[in-house]
Amino acid sequence: MRFCHCPSCGERLSSRDLGDEHNVPWCDKCGGPWFEMFYCCVIVLARRGEKFALIKQKSPEQSERDKYVCVSGYIKTSESAEDAARREVYEELGLAAKSVRFISSYVYEKKQMLMLGYCVDVDEGEFKLSDELYAAQWFDKERAASLLKDTSVGNRLIADILKEGE
Ligand SMILES: [Zn+2]
């Protein structure tokens, strides 16, 4: 997201060269830059032993409801990405994290997002699903990888996790 107007005072932004950065949007009134912004999310594969948890989200679209995806969510202000990964697994699956491991970051062009990928090992216990979910299930690695759509970030995440184990 590139700003045209200052989000603080509403003034139309001009452009400045700042060090190595060229054409940085600049507010003359506030005297400061407004760098491009994008959303930052976590995408998480919850794992227990050799199994991975995938979820189905409630959605008005039948095609979306039928699709297994990874746990994911926006990182809140003043929250670390690791805390967001733990929180999302707890909110969506009702399971506490034993360990949180960063795998890689992924650019999701379609939504202009940076997604930080994690593998979270979880405690024993039954799923306690969030109201936003329709289903969750444990799958072995081959099945989980085949259920995640080819071009999805989730598919790249599981591929990267499995590569580590080789
Ligand atoms: Zn301003």
Boltz pocket constraint, residues with backbone or C-beta under 6 A from the ligand:
constraints:
  - pocket:
      binder: B
      contacts: [[A, 6], [A, 7], [A, 8], [A, 9], [A, 10], [A, 11], [A, 27], [A, 28], [A, 29], [A, 30], [A, 31]]
      max_distance: 6.0
